[in-house]
Amino acid sequence: MCQPLIAQNNLLGLLYREQRGAPSFDAGANQLATMLAEQVSLAIANLELREQLRGQAIRDALTGLHNRAMAVTHFRNRKSTSLSWNMLSRTAG
């Protein structure tokens, strides 16, 4: 039996369940599967929203280019890497 994973009117996937032995599921098992499917679908939707927010935080909405904060972070990391490389190459030589 498949239980749909739906959040915000979007089908995110299916929760497949199978019972060995008895051919049918009881009401308790159905209720538990429904609650599990709801929780899993909300968790997946939350992760997708976080990823979308992260993308909006580092990119300009109009141009799609990285914003100033992302550029500063990138150049700081690059500067510290090149500075470390210069220090290592000077001491090694």
N, C-alpha and C positions, 0 to 999 in steps of 0.2 A: 504494500500500500504506500502511496506517495502523499506527503503532506506539503502543500505549497509554502514557500518562504516569501511572503509579501510584506513590503514596507513602503509606505507613501504611494500606494497604488502601483508599485513596480514589482514584477515577479523577479526575485533574486535567485531563485533556485528551487530545488525540491529536496525534501527530507524523505529518504526512502526507509521504510521499516518493513520488517518481515518477522513473522512469528512461526516458530517451528512447532510442529505437532498439530495444535488446534487450528482449524481453518479460518476462524474469525477472531476479531479483536473485541474485548469487552469495553464498556463505557469508560471505565477508569483509564485504560490504556489509551483510548482515543483522546480523552481530555488531557492527559499528560503529554501526548504527542503534539496536540494543538498548542499547549502552553510552551513547550520546548521550541516549536517552530516559530512562535511569535517572538520569543526571546532571542533566538538566533538571528531572525530577520532584522530585528531592531539593532542588534549588535553590528551586523554587516552594514546596515544603512548608516549607522553612526560612524563607522570607519570610513565609508565613502564620503560623508559630509566633512569629516576631519581632513581628508585628503584634498577635497575641493577647497576648503578654507585655507589650507596650507599653500595650495597653488595660487590662490587669490592674494595671499599675504606676500608672496615673493615676486609676483609678476604684475606689471602694469596692465590694467583692464583695457586700455585703448590700443596700446602697441603690442602687448604680449611679451615685451622685453622685461628682463629682470629689473626690479626697482632699485632705488639708491641704497637701501639698507642691505640688500643682497649683494650689490656690487662692492660696497665697503667691506662686508664680511669676506667676500671672495678675495679682494685685494690684500686684506690683512693676512689671511691664511697664506696667500701666495708670497707676500713679503716675508713673513716669518719663515716659510719654507726656503726661500732663496737666501735669506740671511743665514739660516742654519747651514745650508749647502756651502755658502761662501766661507763660513767659519770652519767647516770641516775640510774644505779643499785647501785652505791656507795652512791649517795645522798638519795636514797630511803631506804637504809638499815641501 
